[in-house]
Amino acid sequence: MMSFQAYLDNVEAKTGKSADDLKALAIDKGLAHANGLAPGVKPGAVIDWLKADFDLGHGHAMAIVAFIKGKRT
């Protein structure tokens, strides 16, 4: 099983963007704020965006959602 950090590292290798970069983009798009998902935003909206714009798989997109929500290990 891959570690959480391995998922984040793989996302960066695939997209050229770190988890922090993707969180900043999610904030710019109104999907998130500094402390998590924006009010009323469901994880699926972020997952759909990551799949569409960055061609991420479901597991990698879920790791970014977890990161946005505050998971770090």
Predicted model as a PDB file, atoms N, CA, C, CB and O in Angstrom, pLDDT in the B-factor column:
MODEL        1                                                                  
ATOM      1  N   MET A   1       0.851  -1.192   0.000  1.00 76.00           N  
ATOM      2  CA  MET A   1       0.000   0.000   0.000  1.00 76.00           C  
ATOM      3  C   MET A   1       0.891   1.249   0.000  1.00 76.00           C  
ATOM      4  CB  MET A   1      -0.965   0.002   1.238  1.00 76.00           C  
ATOM      5  O   MET A   1       1.886   1.318   0.723  1.00 76.00           O  
ATOM      6  N   MET A   2       0.518   2.220  -0.816  1.00 79.00           N  
ATOM      7  CA  MET A   2       1.293   3.446  -0.894  1.00 79.00           C  
ATOM      8  C   MET A   2       1.022   4.328   0.320  1.00 79.00           C  
ATOM      9  CB  MET A   2       0.973   4.202  -2.187  1.00 79.00           C  
ATOM     10  O   MET A   2      -0.104   4.398   0.812  1.00 79.00           O  
ATOM     11  N   SER A   3       2.059   4.994   0.790  1.00 93.00           N  
ATOM     12  CA  SER A   3       1.876   5.959   1.869  1.00 93.00           C  
ATOM     13  C   SER A   3       1.199   7.206   1.317  1.00 93.00           C  
ATOM     14  CB  SER A   3       3.233   6.317   2.532  1.00 93.00           C  
ATOM     15  O   SER A   3       1.179   7.446   0.110  1.00 93.00           O  
ATOM     16  N   PHE A   4       0.642   7.995   2.241  1.00 95.00           N  
ATOM     17  CA  PHE A   4       0.015   9.248   1.836  1.00 95.00           C  
ATOM     18  C   PHE A   4       1.023  10.131   1.110  1.00 95.00           C  
ATOM     19  CB  PHE A   4      -0.565   9.987   3.057  1.00 95.00           C  
ATOM     20  O   PHE A   4       0.710  10.720   0.076  1.00 95.00           O  
ATOM     21  N   GLN A   5       2.239  10.220   1.659  1.00 95.00           N  
ATOM     22  CA  GLN A   5       3.267  11.052   1.024  1.00 95.00           C  
ATOM     23  C   GLN A   5       3.601  10.539  -0.373  1.00 95.00           C  
ATOM     24  CB  GLN A   5       4.538  11.087   1.887  1.00 95.00           C  
ATOM     25  O   GLN A   5       3.861  11.334  -1.276  1.00 95.00           O  
ATOM     26  N   ALA A   6       3.595   9.231  -0.559  1.00 96.00           N  
ATOM     27  CA  ALA A   6       3.870   8.674  -1.889  1.00 96.00           C  
ATOM     28  C   ALA A   6       2.798   9.103  -2.886  1.00 96.00           C  
ATOM     29  CB  ALA A   6       3.949   7.135  -1.826  1.00 96.00           C  
ATOM     30  O   ALA A   6       3.105   9.407  -4.038  1.00 96.00           O  
ATOM     31  N   TYR A   7       1.537   9.127  -2.441  1.00 95.00           N  
ATOM     32  CA  TYR A   7       0.480   9.631  -3.322  1.00 95.00           C  
ATOM     33  C   TYR A   7       0.766  11.074  -3.722  1.00 95.00           C  
ATOM     34  CB  TYR A   7      -0.899   9.531  -2.633  1.00 95.00           C  
ATOM     35  O   TYR A   7       0.674  11.424  -4.898  1.00 95.00           O  
ATOM     36  N   LEU A   8       1.114  11.914  -2.741  1.00 97.00           N  
ATOM     37  CA  LEU A   8       1.384  13.323  -3.040  1.00 97.00           C  
ATOM     38  C   LEU A   8       2.587  13.462  -3.965  1.00 97.00           C  
ATOM     39  CB  LEU A   8       1.621  14.113  -1.744  1.00 97.00           C  
ATOM     40  O   LEU A   8       2.577  14.282  -4.883  1.00 97.00           O  
ATOM     41  N   ASP A   9       3.625  12.662  -3.724  1.00 97.00           N  
ATOM     42  CA  ASP A   9       4.811  12.706  -4.592  1.00 97.00           C  
ATOM     43  C   ASP A   9       4.458  12.297  -6.016  1.00 97.00           C  
ATOM     44  CB  ASP A   9       5.919  11.788  -4.042  1.00 97.00           C  
ATOM     45  O   ASP A   9       4.945  12.902  -6.971  1.00 97.00           O  
ATOM     46  N   ASN A  10       3.617  11.280  -6.168  1.00 97.00           N  
ATOM     47  CA  ASN A  10       3.207  10.826  -7.495  1.00 97.00           C  
ATOM     48  C   ASN A  10       2.364  11.877  -8.205  1.00 97.00           C  
ATOM     49  CB  ASN A  10       2.429   9.516  -7.391  1.00 97.00           C  
ATOM     50  O   ASN A  10       2.493  12.061  -9.416  1.00 97.00           O  
ATOM     51  N   VAL A  11       1.503  12.567  -7.463  1.00 98.00           N  
ATOM     52  CA  VAL A  11       0.712  13.655  -8.054  1.00 98.00           C  
ATOM     53  C   VAL A  11       1.645  14.731  -8.590  1.00 98.00           C  
ATOM     54  CB  VAL A  11      -0.272  14.260  -7.011  1.00 98.00           C  
ATOM     55  O   VAL A  11       1.456  15.227  -9.701  1.00 98.00           O  
ATOM     56  N   GLU A  12       2.656  15.092  -7.799  1.00 98.00           N  
ATOM     57  CA  GLU A  12       3.586  16.130  -8.244  1.00 98.00           C  
ATOM     58  C   GLU A  12       4.381  15.671  -9.466  1.00 98.00           C  
ATOM     59  CB  GLU A  12       4.544  16.512  -7.107  1.00 98.00           C  
ATOM     60  O   GLU A  12       4.611  16.452 -10.389  1.00 98.00           O  
ATOM     61  N   ALA A  13       4.799  14.408  -9.470  1.00 98.00           N  
ATOM     62  CA  ALA A  13       5.534  13.875 -10.624  1.00 98.00           C  
ATOM     63  C   ALA A  13       4.668  13.907 -11.882  1.00 98.00           C  
ATOM     64  CB  ALA A  13       6.008  12.433 -10.343  1.00 98.00           C  
ATOM     65  O   ALA A  13       5.157  14.208 -12.970  1.00 98.00           O  
ATOM     66  N   LYS A  14       3.387  13.599 -11.728  1.00 97.00           N  
ATOM     67  CA  LYS A  14       2.481  13.533 -12.879  1.00 97.00           C  
ATOM     68  C   LYS A  14       2.077  14.920 -13.373  1.00 97.00           C  
ATOM     69  CB  LYS A  14       1.236  12.737 -12.518  1.00 97.00           C  
ATOM     70  O   LYS A  14       1.987  15.143 -14.581  1.00 97.00           O  
ATOM     71  N   THR A  15       1.830  15.859 -12.446  1.00 98.00           N  
ATOM     72  CA  THR A  15       1.261  17.153 -12.818  1.00 98.00           C  
ATOM     73  C   THR A  15       2.275  18.289 -12.842  1.00 98.00           C  
ATOM     74  CB  THR A  15       0.160  17.503 -11.873  1.00 98.00           C  
ATOM     75  O   THR A  15       2.031  19.335 -13.444  1.00 98.00           O  
ATOM     76  N   GLY A  16       3.420  18.081 -12.183  1.00 98.00           N  
ATOM     77  CA  GLY A  16       4.372  19.177 -12.040  1.00 98.00           C  
ATOM     78  C   GLY A  16       3.959  20.173 -10.977  1.00 98.00           C  
ATOM     79  O   GLY A  16       4.578  21.227 -10.835  1.00 98.00           O  
ATOM     80  N   LYS A  17       2.909  19.844 -10.223  1.00 98.00           N  
ATOM     81  CA  LYS A  17       2.402  20.745  -9.182  1.00 98.00           C  
ATOM     82  C   LYS A  17       2.401  20.015  -7.843  1.00 98.00           C  
ATOM     83  CB  LYS A  17       0.969  21.257  -9.532  1.00 98.00           C  
ATOM     84  O   LYS A  17       2.009  18.852  -7.750  1.00 98.00           O  
ATOM     85  N   SER A  18       2.847  20.722  -6.814  1.00 98.00           N  
ATOM     86  CA  SER A  18       2.830  20.143  -5.471  1.00 98.00           C  
ATOM     87  C   SER A  18       1.403  20.165  -4.924  1.00 98.00           C  
ATOM     88  CB  SER A  18       3.794  20.914  -4.523  1.00 98.00           C  
ATOM     89  O   SER A  18       0.511  20.795  -5.492  1.00 98.00           O  
ATOM     90  N   ALA A  19       1.214  19.469  -3.819  1.00 97.00           N  
ATOM     91  CA  ALA A  19      -0.095  19.495  -3.154  1.00 97.00           C  
ATOM     92  C   ALA A  19      -0.451  20.924  -2.758  1.00 97.00           C  
ATOM     93  CB  ALA A  19      -0.099  18.574  -1.905  1.00 97.00           C  
ATOM     94  O   ALA A  19      -1.609  21.326  -2.869  1.00 97.00           O  
ATOM     95  N   ASP A  20       0.533  21.693  -2.299  1.00 97.00           N  
ATOM     96  CA  ASP A  20       0.276  23.100  -1.949  1.00 97.00           C  
ATOM     97  C   ASP A  20      -0.146  23.896  -3.180  1.00 97.00           C  
ATOM     98  CB  ASP A  20       1.530  23.740  -1.312  1.00 97.00           C  
ATOM     99  O   ASP A  20      -1.045  24.733  -3.100  1.00 97.00           O  
ATOM    100  N   ASP A  21       0.502  23.638  -4.326  1.00 98.00           N  
ATOM    101  CA  ASP A  21       0.123  24.328  -5.572  1.00 98.00           C  
ATOM    102  C   ASP A  21      -1.335  24.028  -5.927  1.00 98.00           C  
ATOM    103  CB  ASP A  21       1.056  23.902  -6.739  1.00 98.00           C  
ATOM    104  O   ASP A  21      -2.098  24.930  -6.274  1.00 98.00           O  
ATOM    105  N   LEU A  22      -1.708  22.748  -5.835  1.00 98.00           N  
ATOM    106  CA  LEU A  22      -3.075  22.355  -6.195  1.00 98.00           C  
ATOM    107  C   LEU A  22      -4.085  22.922  -5.211  1.00 98.00           C  
ATOM    108  CB  LEU A  22      -3.199  20.831  -6.248  1.00 98.00           C  
ATOM    109  O   LEU A  22      -5.190  23.296  -5.603  1.00 98.00           O  
ATOM    110  N   LYS A  23      -3.717  22.989  -3.931  1.00 98.00           N  
ATOM    111  CA  LYS A  23      -4.611  23.612  -2.952  1.00 98.00           C  
ATOM    112  C   LYS A  23      -4.818  25.087  -3.296  1.00 98.00           C  
ATOM    113  CB  LYS A  23      -4.040  23.465  -1.517  1.00 98.00           C  
ATOM    114  O   LYS A  23      -5.940  25.589  -3.231  1.00 98.00           O  
ATOM    115  N   ALA A  24      -3.742  25.779  -3.660  1.00 98.00           N  
ATOM    116  CA  ALA A  24      -3.850  27.194  -4.033  1.00 98.00           C  
ATOM    117  C   ALA A  24      -4.758  27.368  -5.254  1.00 98.00           C  
ATOM    118  CB  ALA A  24      -2.452  27.782  -4.322  1.00 98.00           C  
ATOM    119  O   ALA A  24      -5.557  28.303  -5.304  1.00 98.00           O  
ATOM    120  N   LEU A  25      -4.637  26.477  -6.229  1.00 98.00           N  
ATOM    121  CA  LEU A  25      -5.508  26.541  -7.405  1.00 98.00           C  
ATOM    122  C   LEU A  25      -6.965  26.277  -7.010  1.00 98.00           C  
ATOM    123  CB  LEU A  25      -5.048  25.520  -8.476  1.00 98.00           C  
ATOM    124  O   LEU A  25      -7.878  26.925  -7.522  1.00 98.00           O  
ATOM    125  N   ALA A  26      -7.176  25.324  -6.098  1.00 98.00           N  
ATOM    126  CA  ALA A  26      -8.536  25.031  -5.632  1.00 98.00           C  
ATOM    127  C   ALA A  26      -9.124  26.240  -4.922  1.00 98.00           C  
ATOM    128  CB  ALA A  26      -8.540  23.808  -4.692  1.00 98.00           C  
ATOM    129  O   ALA A  26     -10.311  26.532  -5.073  1.00 98.00           O  
ATOM    130  N   ILE A  27      -8.300  26.950  -4.146  1.00 98.00           N  
ATOM    131  CA  ILE A  27      -8.760  28.171  -3.477  1.00 98.00           C  
ATOM    132  C   ILE A  27      -9.129  29.219  -4.523  1.00 98.00           C  
ATOM    133  CB  ILE A  27      -7.670  28.722  -2.513  1.00 98.00           C  
ATOM    134  O   ILE A  27     -10.171  29.865  -4.417  1.00 98.00           O  
ATOM    135  N   ASP A  28      -8.270  29.388  -5.539  1.00 98.00           N  
ATOM    136  CA  ASP A  28      -8.540  30.355  -6.613  1.00 98.00           C  
ATOM    137  C   ASP A  28      -9.846  30.046  -7.336  1.00 98.00           C  
ATOM    138  CB  ASP A  28      -7.387  30.367  -7.617  1.00 98.00           C  
ATOM    139  O   ASP A  28     -10.551  30.957  -7.771  1.00 98.00           O  
ATOM    140  N   LYS A  29     -10.166  28.755  -7.463  1.00 98.00           N  
ATOM    141  CA  LYS A  29     -11.387  28.341  -8.156  1.00 98.00           C  
ATOM    142  C   LYS A  29     -12.616  28.383  -7.244  1.00 98.00           C  
ATOM    143  CB  LYS A  29     -11.213  26.937  -8.717  1.00 98.00           C  
ATOM    144  O   LYS A  29     -13.733  28.129  -7.695  1.00 98.00           O  
ATOM    145  N   GLY A  30     -12.411  28.702  -5.968  1.00 98.00           N  
ATOM    146  CA  GLY A  30     -13.529  28.755  -5.033  1.00 98.00           C  
ATOM    147  C   GLY A  30     -13.933  27.396  -4.487  1.00 98.00           C  
ATOM    148  O   GLY A  30     -14.988  27.267  -3.866  1.00 98.00           O  
ATOM    149  N   LEU A  31     -13.104  26.379  -4.713  1.00 98.00           N  
ATOM    150  CA  LEU A  31     -13.415  25.034  -4.231  1.00 98.00           C  
ATOM    151  C   LEU A  31     -12.936  24.802  -2.808  1.00 98.00           C  
ATOM    152  CB  LEU A  31     -12.803  24.003  -5.143  1.00 98.00           C  
ATOM    153  O   LEU A  31     -13.398  23.882  -2.134  1.00 98.00           O  
ATOM    154  N   ALA A  32     -12.008  25.636  -2.352  1.00 98.00           N  
ATOM    155  CA  ALA A  32     -11.399  25.431  -1.034  1.00 98.00           C  
ATOM    156  C   ALA A  32     -11.072  26.788  -0.421  1.00 98.00           C  
ATOM    157  CB  ALA A  32     -10.116  24.548  -1.137  1.00 98.00           C  
ATOM    158  O   ALA A  32     -11.127  27.824  -1.084  1.00 98.00           O  
ATOM    159  N   HIS A  33     -10.732  26.748   0.859  1.00 96.00           N  
ATOM    160  CA  HIS A  33     -10.179  27.908   1.547  1.00 96.00           C  
ATOM    161  C   HIS A  33      -9.008  27.403   2.378  1.00 96.00           C  
ATOM    162  CB  HIS A  33     -11.262  28.637   2.443  1.00 96.00           C  
ATOM    163  O   HIS A  33      -8.675  26.219   2.318  1.00 96.00           O  
ATOM    164  N   ALA A  34      -8.387  28.270   3.141  1.00 94.00           N  
ATOM    165  CA  ALA A  34      -7.150  27.903   3.844  1.00 94.00           C  
ATOM    166  C   ALA A  34      -7.328  26.707   4.770  1.00 94.00           C  
ATOM    167  CB  ALA A  34      -6.644  29.083   4.642  1.00 94.00           C  
ATOM    168  O   ALA A  34      -6.383  25.950   4.990  1.00 94.00           O  
ATOM    169  N   ASN A  35      -8.524  26.530   5.312  1.00 94.00           N  
ATOM    170  CA  ASN A  35      -8.741  25.478   6.313  1.00 94.00           C  
ATOM    171  C   ASN A  35      -9.482  24.262   5.801  1.00 94.00           C  
ATOM    172  CB  ASN A  35      -9.486  26.034   7.459  1.00 94.00           C  
ATOM    173  O   ASN A  35      -9.857  23.400   6.596  1.00 94.00           O  
ATOM    174  N   GLY A  36      -9.706  24.162   4.506  1.00 97.00           N  
ATOM    175  CA  GLY A  36     -10.396  22.984   3.990  1.00 97.00           C  
ATOM    176  C   GLY A  36     -11.229  23.308   2.770  1.00 97.00           C  
ATOM    177  O   GLY A  36     -10.982  24.290   2.070  1.00 97.00           O  
ATOM    178  N   LEU A  37     -12.221  22.466   2.529  1.00 98.00           N  
ATOM    179  CA  LEU A  37     -13.112  22.696   1.392  1.00 98.00           C  
ATOM    180  C   LEU A  37     -13.978  23.921   1.665  1.00 98.00           C  
ATOM    181  CB  LEU A  37     -13.997  21.449   1.117  1.00 98.00           C  
ATOM    182  O   LEU A  37     -14.345  24.187   2.810  1.00 98.00           O  
ATOM    183  N   ALA A  38     -14.297  24.653   0.621  1.00 97.00           N  
ATOM    184  CA  ALA A  38     -15.163  25.817   0.770  1.00 97.00           C  
ATOM    185  C   ALA A  38     -16.557  25.352   1.200  1.00 97.00           C  
ATOM    186  CB  ALA A  38     -15.232  26.634  -0.556  1.00 97.00           C  
ATOM    187  O   ALA A  38     -16.960  24.229   0.898  1.00 97.00           O  
ATOM    188  N   PRO A  39     -17.284  26.210   1.897  1.00 97.00           N  
ATOM    189  CA  PRO A  39     -18.634  25.833   2.332  1.00 97.00           C  
ATOM    190  C   PRO A  39     -19.493  25.384   1.159  1.00 97.00           C  
ATOM    191  CB  PRO A  39     -19.309  27.004   3.049  1.00 97.00           C  
ATOM    192  O   PRO A  39     -19.552  26.051   0.126  1.00 97.00           O  
ATOM    193  N   GLY A  40     -20.152  24.254   1.328  1.00 97.00           N  
ATOM    194  CA  GLY A  40     -21.039  23.727   0.302  1.00 97.00           C  
ATOM    195  C   GLY A  40     -20.349  22.918  -0.783  1.00 97.00           C  
ATOM    196  O   GLY A  40     -21.018  22.322  -1.628  1.00 97.00           O  
ATOM    197  N   VAL A  41     -19.028  22.889  -0.774  1.00 98.00           N  
ATOM    198  CA  VAL A  41     -18.291  22.137  -1.799  1.00 98.00           C  
ATOM    199  C   VAL A  41     -18.112  20.702  -1.318  1.00 98.00           C  
ATOM    200  CB  VAL A  41     -16.901  22.798  -2.104  1.00 98.00           C  
ATOM    201  O   VAL A  41     -17.605  20.452  -0.225  1.00 98.00           O  
ATOM    202  N   LYS A  42     -18.534  19.779  -2.151  1.00 97.00           N  
ATOM    203  CA  LYS A  42     -18.389  18.357  -1.839  1.00 97.00           C  
ATOM    204  C   LYS A  42     -17.051  17.864  -2.402  1.00 97.00           C  
ATOM    205  CB  LYS A  42     -19.585  17.526  -2.424  1.00 97.00           C  
ATOM    206  O   LYS A  42     -16.556  18.407  -3.389  1.00 97.00           O  
ATOM    207  N   PRO A  43     -16.470  16.841  -1.779  1.00 97.00           N  
ATOM    208  CA  PRO A  43     -15.208  16.308  -2.308  1.00 97.00           C  
ATOM    209  C   PRO A  43     -15.289  15.941  -3.784  1.00 97.00           C  
ATOM    210  CB  PRO A  43     -14.793  15.093  -1.515  1.00 97.00           C  
ATOM    211  O   PRO A  43     -14.308  16.102  -4.510  1.00 97.00           O  
ATOM    212  N   GLY A  44     -16.425  15.456  -4.236  1.00 98.00           N  
ATOM    213  CA  GLY A  44     -16.574  15.062  -5.641  1.00 98.00           C  
ATOM    214  C   GLY A  44     -16.312  16.189  -6.615  1.00 98.00           C  
ATOM    215  O   GLY A  44     -15.825  15.949  -7.720  1.00 98.00           O  
ATOM    216  N   ALA A  45     -16.629  17.429  -6.223  1.00 98.00           N  
ATOM    217  CA  ALA A  45     -16.390  18.565  -7.110  1.00 98.00           C  
ATOM    218  C   ALA A  45     -14.894  18.770  -7.318  1.00 98.00           C  
ATOM    219  CB  ALA A  45     -17.031  19.844  -6.538  1.00 98.00           C  
ATOM    220  O   ALA A  45     -14.453  19.066  -8.428  1.00 98.00           O  
ATOM    221  N   VAL A  46     -14.119  18.614  -6.257  1.00 98.00           N  
ATOM    222  CA  VAL A  46     -12.665  18.760  -6.350  1.00 98.00           C  
ATOM    223  C   VAL A  46     -12.081  17.590  -7.137  1.00 98.00           C  
ATOM    224  CB  VAL A  46     -12.024  18.841  -4.937  1.00 98.00           C  
ATOM    225  O   VAL A  46     -11.194  17.779  -7.970  1.00 98.00           O  
ATOM    226  N   ILE A  47     -12.573  16.398  -6.877  1.00 98.00           N  
ATOM    227  CA  ILE A  47     -12.103  15.209  -7.595  1.00 98.00           C  
ATOM    228  C   ILE A  47     -12.373  15.351  -9.087  1.00 98.00           C  
ATOM    229  CB  ILE A  47     -12.784  13.936  -7.049  1.00 98.00           C  
ATOM    230  O   ILE A  47     -11.497  15.071  -9.906  1.00 98.00           O  
ATOM    231  N   ASP A  48     -13.575  15.784  -9.445  1.00 98.00           N  
ATOM    232  CA  ASP A  48     -13.915  15.962 -10.861  1.00 98.00           C  
ATOM    233  C   ASP A  48     -12.987  16.982 -11.530  1.00 98.00           C  
ATOM    234  CB  ASP A  48     -15.382  16.412 -11.006  1.00 98.00           C  
ATOM    235  O   ASP A  48     -12.538  16.768 -12.656  1.00 98.00           O  
ATOM    236  N   TRP A  49     -12.703  18.081 -10.842  1.00 98.00           N  
ATOM    237  CA  TRP A  49     -11.804  19.105 -11.371  1.00 98.00           C  
ATOM    238  C   TRP A  49     -10.399  18.529 -11.581  1.00 98.00           C  
ATOM    239  CB  TRP A  49     -11.750  20.320 -10.418  1.00 98.00           C  
ATOM    240  O   TRP A  49      -9.793  18.740 -12.631  1.00 98.00           O  
ATOM    241  N   LEU A  50      -9.884  17.804 -10.586  1.00 98.00           N  
ATOM    242  CA  LEU A  50      -8.534  17.246 -10.694  1.00 98.00           C  
ATOM    243  C   LEU A  50      -8.448  16.204 -11.812  1.00 98.00           C  
ATOM    244  CB  LEU A  50      -8.111  16.617  -9.359  1.00 98.00           C  
ATOM    245  O   LEU A  50      -7.448  16.135 -12.526  1.00 98.00           O  
ATOM    246  N   LYS A  51      -9.490  15.402 -11.960  1.00 98.00           N  
ATOM    247  CA  LYS A  51      -9.513  14.410 -13.044  1.00 98.00           C  
ATOM    248  C   LYS A  51      -9.553  15.105 -14.400  1.00 98.00           C  
ATOM    249  CB  LYS A  51     -10.728  13.465 -12.894  1.00 98.00           C  
ATOM    250  O   LYS A  51      -8.841  14.708 -15.323  1.00 98.00           O  
ATOM    251  N   ALA A  52     -10.380  16.137 -14.525  1.00 98.00           N  
ATOM    252  CA  ALA A  52     -10.564  16.815 -15.810  1.00 98.00           C  
ATOM    253  C   ALA A  52      -9.337  17.643 -16.196  1.00 98.00           C  
ATOM    254  CB  ALA A  52     -11.801  17.712 -15.759  1.00 98.00           C  
ATOM    255  O   ALA A  52      -8.876  17.579 -17.335  1.00 98.00           O  
ATOM    256  N   ASP A  53      -8.808  18.423 -15.241  1.00 98.00           N  
ATOM    257  CA  ASP A  53      -7.738  19.362 -15.574  1.00 98.00           C  
ATOM    258  C   ASP A  53      -6.344  18.744 -15.501  1.00 98.00           C  
ATOM    259  CB  ASP A  53      -7.805  20.547 -14.655  1.00 98.00           C  
ATOM    260  O   ASP A  53      -5.428  19.203 -16.184  1.00 98.00           O  
ATOM    261  N   PHE A  54      -6.175  17.717 -14.687  1.00 98.00           N  
ATOM    262  CA  PHE A  54      -4.834  17.167 -14.470  1.00 98.00           C  
ATOM    263  C   PHE A  54      -4.740  15.676 -14.765  1.00 98.00           C  
ATOM    264  CB  PHE A  54      -4.406  17.418 -13.052  1.00 98.00           C  
ATOM    265  O   PHE A  54      -3.682  15.073 -14.585  1.00 98.00           O  
ATOM    266  N   ASP A  55      -5.834  15.081 -15.216  1.00 97.00           N  
ATOM    267  CA  ASP A  55      -5.853  13.664 -15.583  1.00 97.00           C  
ATOM    268  C   ASP A  55      -5.418  12.760 -14.427  1.00 97.00           C  
ATOM    269  CB  ASP A  55      -4.951  13.428 -16.787  1.00 97.00           C  
ATOM    270  O   ASP A  55      -4.761  11.739 -14.636  1.00 97.00           O  
ATOM    271  N   LEU A  56      -5.792  13.149 -13.211  1.00 98.00           N  
ATOM    272  CA  LEU A  56      -5.464  12.323 -12.047  1.00 98.00           C  
ATOM    273  C   LEU A  56      -6.469  11.191 -11.920  1.00 98.00           C  
ATOM    274  CB  LEU A  56      -5.440  13.171 -10.754  1.00 98.00           C  
ATOM    275  O   LEU A  56      -7.636  11.332 -12.287  1.00 98.00           O  
ATOM    276  N   GLY A  57      -6.002  10.077 -11.398  1.00 97.00           N  
ATOM    277  CA  GLY A  57      -6.897   8.986 -11.057  1.00 97.00           C  
ATOM    278  C   GLY A  57      -7.643   9.293  -9.771  1.00 97.00           C  
ATOM    279  O   GLY A  57      -7.336  10.263  -9.079  1.00 97.00           O  
ATOM    280  N   HIS A  58      -8.618   8.465  -9.459  1.00 97.00           N  
ATOM    281  CA  HIS A  58      -9.466   8.720  -8.293  1.00 97.00           C  
ATOM    282  C   HIS A  58      -8.657   8.741  -6.990  1.00 97.00           C  
ATOM    283  CB  HIS A  58     -10.564   7.661  -8.205  1.00 97.00           C  
ATOM    284  O   HIS A  58      -8.840   9.636  -6.165  1.00 97.00           O  
ATOM    285  N   GLY A  59      -7.776   7.773  -6.804  1.00 96.00           N  
ATOM    286  CA  GLY A  59      -7.002   7.704  -5.567  1.00 96.00           C  
ATOM    287  C   GLY A  59      -6.100   8.906  -5.367  1.00 96.00           C  
ATOM    288  O   GLY A  59      -5.989   9.428  -4.257  1.00 96.00           O  
ATOM    289  N   HIS A  60      -5.462   9.344  -6.428  1.00 97.00           N  
ATOM    290  CA  HIS A  60      -4.588  10.508  -6.323  1.00 97.00           C  
ATOM    291  C   HIS A  60      -5.404  11.780  -6.082  1.00 97.00           C  
ATOM    292  CB  HIS A  60      -3.737  10.653  -7.596  1.00 97.00           C  
ATOM    293  O   HIS A  60      -4.986  12.648  -5.315  1.00 97.00           O  
ATOM    294  N   ALA A  61      -6.553  11.891  -6.726  1.00 98.00           N  
ATOM    295  CA  ALA A  61      -7.427  13.041  -6.491  1.00 98.00           C  
ATOM    296  C   ALA A  61      -7.922  13.046  -5.044  1.00 98.00           C  
ATOM    297  CB  ALA A  61      -8.626  13.021  -7.468  1.00 98.00           C  
ATOM    298  O   ALA A  61      -7.994  14.100  -4.413  1.00 98.00           O  
ATOM    299  N   MET A  62      -8.261  11.865  -4.521  1.00 97.00           N  
ATOM    300  CA  MET A  62      -8.701  11.771  -3.122  1.00 97.00           C  
ATOM    301  C   MET A  62      -7.592  12.199  -2.166  1.00 97.00           C  
ATOM    302  CB  MET A  62      -9.148  10.336  -2.795  1.00 97.00           C  
ATOM    303  O   MET A  62      -7.867  12.812  -1.135  1.00 97.00           O  
ATOM    304  N   ALA A  63      -6.345  11.883  -2.499  1.00 97.00           N  
ATOM    305  CA  ALA A  63      -5.225  12.303  -1.651  1.00 97.00           C  
ATOM    306  C   ALA A  63      -5.137  13.828  -1.597  1.00 97.00           C  
ATOM    307  CB  ALA A  63      -3.896  11.708  -2.173  1.00 97.00           C  
ATOM    308  O   ALA A  63      -4.859  14.394  -0.540  1.00 97.00           O  
ATOM    309  N   ILE A  64      -5.371  14.492  -2.724  1.00 98.00           N  
ATOM    310  CA  ILE A  64      -5.341  15.960  -2.735  1.00 98.00           C  
ATOM    311  C   ILE A  64      -6.510  16.513  -1.925  1.00 98.00           C  
ATOM    312  CB  ILE A  64      -5.387  16.502  -4.188  1.00 98.00           C  
ATOM    313  O   ILE A  64      -6.340  17.495  -1.202  1.00 98.00           O  
ATOM    314  N   VAL A  65      -7.686  15.910  -2.029  1.00 98.00           N  
ATOM    315  CA  VAL A  65      -8.820  16.337  -1.203  1.00 98.00           C  
ATOM    316  C   VAL A  65      -8.459  16.195   0.278  1.00 98.00           C  
ATOM    317  CB  VAL A  65     -10.096  15.505  -1.538  1.00 98.00           C  
ATOM    318  O   VAL A  65      -8.726  17.096   1.073  1.00 98.00           O  
ATOM    319  N   ALA A  66      -7.856  15.069   0.642  1.00 97.00           N  
ATOM    320  CA  ALA A  66      -7.452  14.856   2.038  1.00 97.00           C  
ATOM    321  C   ALA A  66      -6.437  15.913   2.473  1.00 97.00           C  
ATOM    322  CB  ALA A  66      -6.858  13.441   2.221  1.00 97.00           C  
ATOM    323  O   ALA A  66      -6.498  16.413   3.596  1.00 97.00           O  
ATOM    324  N   PHE A  67      -5.501  16.251   1.575  1.00 97.00           N  
ATOM    325  CA  PHE A  67      -4.518  17.288   1.872  1.00 97.00           C  
ATOM    326  C   PHE A  67      -5.206  18.631   2.099  1.00 97.00           C  
ATOM    327  CB  PHE A  67      -3.493  17.399   0.734  1.00 97.00           C  
ATOM    328  O   PHE A  67      -4.892  19.335   3.058  1.00 97.00           O  
ATOM    329  N   ILE A  68      -6.130  18.982   1.231  1.00 97.00           N  
ATOM    330  CA  ILE A  68      -6.863  20.242   1.362  1.00 97.00           C  
ATOM    331  C   ILE A  68      -7.592  20.282   2.705  1.00 97.00           C  
ATOM    332  CB  ILE A  68      -7.868  20.418   0.191  1.00 97.00           C  
ATOM    333  O   ILE A  68      -7.675  21.326   3.351  1.00 97.00           O  
ATOM    334  N   LYS A  69      -8.122  19.119   3.112  1.00 97.00           N  
ATOM    335  CA  LYS A  69      -8.849  19.049   4.382  1.00 97.00           C  
ATOM    336  C   LYS A  69      -7.932  19.007   5.605  1.00 97.00           C  
ATOM    337  CB  LYS A  69      -9.739  17.836   4.387  1.00 97.00           C  
ATOM    338  O   LYS A  69      -8.404  19.036   6.742  1.00 97.00           O  
ATOM    339  N   GLY A  70      -6.624  18.939   5.369  1.00 96.00           N  
ATOM    340  CA  GLY A  70      -5.694  19.054   6.489  1.00 96.00           C  
ATOM    341  C   GLY A  70      -4.838  17.845   6.786  1.00 96.00           C  
ATOM    342  O   GLY A  70      -3.993  17.897   7.680  1.00 96.00           O  
ATOM    343  N   LYS A  71      -5.034  16.749   6.057  1.00 94.00           N  
ATOM    344  CA  LYS A  71      -4.210  15.557   6.309  1.00 94.00           C  
ATOM    345  C   LYS A  71      -2.766  15.841   5.879  1.00 94.00           C  
ATOM    346  CB  LYS A  71      -4.779  14.309   5.545  1.00 94.00           C  
ATOM    347  O   LYS A  71      -2.529  16.414   4.816  1.00 94.00           O  
ATOM    348  N   ARG A  72      -1.815  15.437   6.709  1.00 87.00           N  
ATOM    349  CA  ARG A  72      -0.410  15.701   6.396  1.00 87.00           C  
ATOM    350  C   ARG A  72       0.463  14.458   6.506  1.00 87.00           C  
ATOM    351  CB  ARG A  72       0.125  16.772   7.309  1.00 87.00           C  
ATOM    352  O   ARG A  72       1.614  14.507   6.072  1.00 87.00           O  
ATOM    353  N   THR A  73      -0.011  13.359   7.055  1.00 76.00           N  
ATOM    354  CA  THR A  73       0.830  12.161   7.186  1.00 76.00           C  
ATOM    355  C   THR A  73       0.129  10.942   6.671  1.00 76.00           C  
ATOM    356  CB  THR A  73       1.234  11.940   8.625  1.00 76.00           C  
ATOM    357  O   THR A  73       0.690   9.847   6.705  1.00 76.00           O  
TER     358      THR A  73                                                      
ENDMDL                                                                          
END                                                                             
